[in-house]
Amino acid sequence: MKKVLALPLLLALSLPLAAQQTGTLKVKADPGRAGVFVDGKYLGPASNFGMARTYTVAAGEHEVKLVDPRYQEVVTKVTIEAGKRSVVTEKLTELPLPKPPFGTIRTHSADKYAAVYINGKYYGHNDEFDNFAQGLLLPPGEYEVRIEPANGTPVVKKVTVVADKTVVVE
């Protein structure tokens, strides 16, 4: 009988210890569609860091990178304290607009926040490029598109973008 009680007691005691070794992160970025990376791991677009949604991060110092292809990347350090919330607030600086002609890449994934990479660079999340009225405008040329869901296998395809045409990557 004592062995049966020992396991639940051990689990109950370990939960507060685990909670003491983590804190939470909230990111307020302008633009909100900027991708949030902590120590190189994609967490999602900054707009996901709303009032009700925070991300658990191990206590200690971390690198936070905000990426949007239309803006200069921002990299900052944040110290997460156990049991506390840390907030990162950043306004990204716009880059000059590219010149046409453009073709369009649309993406489809079951994970609407799946990260979309073009030639290895983060460009946004699937929900930004997934319907007839949306898409990623790029100059004509050859590209490698990678759609990386939070869970599951990434999709990697080589595509040719042609001016005024749309290519769909699923």
C-alpha positions as CSV (number, residue, x, y, z in Angstrom):
1,M,0.0,0.0,0.0
2,K,2.9,2.4,0.8
3,K,4.4,1.9,-2.7
4,V,1.1,2.9,-4.4
5,L,1.0,6.2,-2.5
6,A,4.6,7.0,-3.0
7,L,4.3,7.6,-6.8
8,P,1.5,10.2,-6.6
9,L,3.2,12.0,-3.7
10,L,6.5,12.1,-5.7
11,L,4.7,13.5,-8.7
12,A,2.9,16.1,-6.7
13,L,6.1,17.3,-5.0
14,S,8.0,17.5,-8.4
15,L,5.4,19.8,-10.1
16,P,6.1,22.9,-7.9
17,L,9.9,22.3,-8.4
18,A,9.4,22.3,-12.2
19,A,7.3,25.4,-12.1
20,Q,10.1,27.1,-10.0
21,Q,12.6,26.5,-12.8
22,T,10.6,28.3,-15.5
23,G,9.0,31.6,-16.2
24,T,6.8,33.0,-18.9
25,L,7.5,35.2,-21.9
26,K,5.2,37.8,-23.6
27,V,6.3,39.6,-26.7
28,K,4.8,42.9,-27.9
29,A,6.1,43.6,-31.4
30,D,5.2,46.0,-34.1
31,P,4.4,44.5,-36.6
32,G,2.5,41.7,-34.7
33,R,3.1,39.3,-37.6
34,A,6.9,39.2,-36.8
35,G,8.1,35.7,-36.1
36,V,9.4,35.1,-32.5
37,F,12.4,32.9,-32.1
38,V,13.8,32.0,-28.6
39,D,17.3,30.6,-28.7
40,G,16.8,29.8,-32.4
41,K,13.5,27.9,-31.9
42,Y,10.4,29.3,-33.6
43,L,7.5,29.9,-31.2
44,G,5.0,31.6,-33.6
45,P,4.0,35.1,-34.7
46,A,4.3,37.9,-32.0
47,S,0.5,38.5,-32.3
48,N,0.0,35.1,-30.5
49,F,1.5,36.6,-27.4
50,G,-1.8,38.0,-26.4
51,M,-3.2,38.5,-22.9
52,A,-4.3,34.9,-22.5
53,R,-1.3,33.3,-24.3
54,T,2.1,33.2,-22.8
55,Y,5.0,30.8,-23.4
56,T,6.8,28.9,-20.7
57,V,10.6,29.3,-21.0
58,A,13.4,27.9,-18.8
59,A,14.7,30.4,-16.2
60,G,17.9,32.1,-17.3
61,E,19.2,34.3,-20.1
62,H,17.8,33.8,-23.6
63,E,18.2,35.3,-27.1
64,V,14.9,36.6,-28.6
65,K,14.9,37.3,-32.3
66,L,12.0,39.0,-34.1
67,V,11.9,38.4,-37.9
68,D,9.7,39.8,-40.7
69,P,11.1,39.9,-44.2
70,R,9.7,43.4,-44.6
71,Y,11.6,44.7,-41.6
72,Q,15.1,44.7,-40.1
73,E,15.5,41.8,-37.7
74,V,15.7,42.6,-34.0
75,V,17.8,40.5,-31.6
76,T,17.7,41.1,-27.9
77,K,18.5,39.3,-24.7
78,V,15.9,38.6,-22.0
79,T,16.4,37.1,-18.5
80,I,13.6,34.9,-17.5
81,E,13.1,34.6,-13.7
82,A,11.5,31.5,-12.2
83,G,7.8,31.9,-11.6
84,K,7.7,35.4,-13.2
85,R,6.6,36.9,-16.5
86,S,9.1,38.8,-18.7
87,V,7.9,41.1,-21.5
88,V,9.8,42.1,-24.6
89,T,8.6,45.2,-26.5
90,E,10.1,46.1,-29.9
91,K,9.2,48.2,-32.9
92,L,10.9,46.9,-36.1
93,T,12.3,49.2,-38.7
94,E,10.8,48.9,-42.2
95,L,13.0,48.0,-45.2
96,P,12.7,49.6,-48.6
97,L,9.9,48.1,-50.8
98,P,11.2,45.7,-53.5
99,K,10.5,46.6,-57.2
100,P,8.1,44.5,-59.4
101,P,7.6,42.2,-61.3
102,F,6.4,39.7,-58.8
103,G,5.0,36.2,-58.8
104,T,3.1,34.7,-55.9
105,I,3.7,31.7,-53.6
106,R,0.7,30.4,-51.6
107,T,1.1,27.7,-48.9
108,H,-1.2,25.1,-47.4
109,S,-0.6,23.4,-44.1
110,A,-2.9,21.9,-41.4
111,D,-0.9,24.1,-38.9
112,K,-1.9,27.7,-39.6
113,Y,1.1,28.9,-37.6
114,A,3.6,26.7,-39.4
115,A,6.7,28.7,-40.2
116,V,7.3,29.4,-43.9
117,Y,11.0,29.7,-45.0
118,I,12.2,30.8,-48.4
119,N,15.8,29.8,-49.3
120,G,16.3,29.2,-45.5
121,K,15.0,32.6,-44.4
122,Y,11.9,33.0,-42.3
123,Y,9.2,34.8,-44.2
124,G,6.1,34.4,-42.1
125,H,3.6,31.7,-41.1
126,N,1.2,29.6,-43.2
127,D,-1.9,31.6,-42.2
128,E,-0.5,34.7,-44.1
129,F,-0.2,32.9,-47.4
130,D,-2.9,30.2,-47.5
131,N,-5.9,31.5,-49.4
132,F,-6.9,33.0,-52.8
133,A,-6.6,36.6,-51.5
134,Q,-3.2,36.0,-49.8
135,G,0.3,35.1,-50.9
136,L,3.9,35.9,-50.7
137,L,5.1,38.2,-53.6
138,L,8.6,37.4,-54.8
139,P,10.6,38.4,-57.9
140,P,10.7,35.7,-60.6
141,G,13.2,32.9,-60.0
142,E,14.0,29.6,-58.3
143,Y,13.2,29.1,-54.6
144,E,13.3,26.4,-52.0
145,V,10.1,26.6,-49.9
146,R,10.0,24.9,-46.4
147,I,6.8,24.8,-44.4
148,E,7.6,23.7,-40.9
149,P,4.7,22.9,-38.6
150,A,5.1,22.9,-34.8
151,N,4.4,19.1,-34.9
152,G,5.0,16.9,-37.8
153,T,7.2,16.6,-40.8
154,P,8.3,19.8,-42.7
155,V,7.5,20.1,-46.3
156,V,10.3,21.2,-48.6
157,K,9.8,21.9,-52.3
158,K,11.8,23.7,-55.0
159,V,9.5,26.0,-57.0
160,T,9.9,28.4,-60.0
161,V,8.2,31.8,-59.5
162,V,7.0,33.4,-62.7
163,A,5.8,37.0,-63.0
164,D,2.1,37.4,-62.5
165,K,1.6,33.7,-61.8
166,T,0.8,31.8,-58.5
167,V,2.5,28.6,-57.4
168,V,1.0,26.6,-54.5
169,V,3.1,24.6,-52.0
170,E,1.3,22.0,-49.9
